[in-house]
Amino acid sequence: MAESDWDTVTVLRKKGPSAAQAKSKQAVLAAQRRGDDVETSKKWAAGQNKQHFITKNTAKLDRETEELHHDRVPLEVGKVIQQGRQSKGMTQKDLATKINEKPQVIADYESGRAIPNNQVMGKIERAIGLKLRGKDIGKPLETGPKGK
């Protein structure tokens, strides 16, 4: 047989660094020392649940010099709720159960700490039978036929 013309080839298989290793500080510094092109970018708020968007409202609030805060339920309304509840012989817990809210919500409304919510105010009005919104606060609630 004729002598075959084979070239001896040696193949060394070496896997490159994994993604985590390639991004490590040591790998970046080693690449910079070798003179390789290295592009680094820092992700903003990476791994955190932060959503800071500057909107028109945020900018407007930043420009304001006065201290801004949410409107609270007036104490007058809180007293009307308390008197109406007591006239019906109900506790805060009873009223809260009747309107499907937590007792703390009733306590907050009566003390004037709550931020007014029209749905909750409407439920309380119907439960105690007194108006809490508008100009006739404390007057009996007029129950007329509902029109559809």
DADACOR-V712536 format. One line per field, one symbol per residue. psi: psi as a letter, one per 20 degrees, with the letter a starting at -180 (. if undefined). Layout:
# DADACOR-V712536
psi=???
This chain:
# DADACOR-V712536
psi=qqpqmpppppopopqrqrghhhiqhghggghhhijqpppqppppkpjqlpnoporggghghhhphqpqrqqrpqhghghgggghghhikqrhgggghhjlrqhhggggghijiqppphggggggghhikqpiqbilpiqqpoorppp.
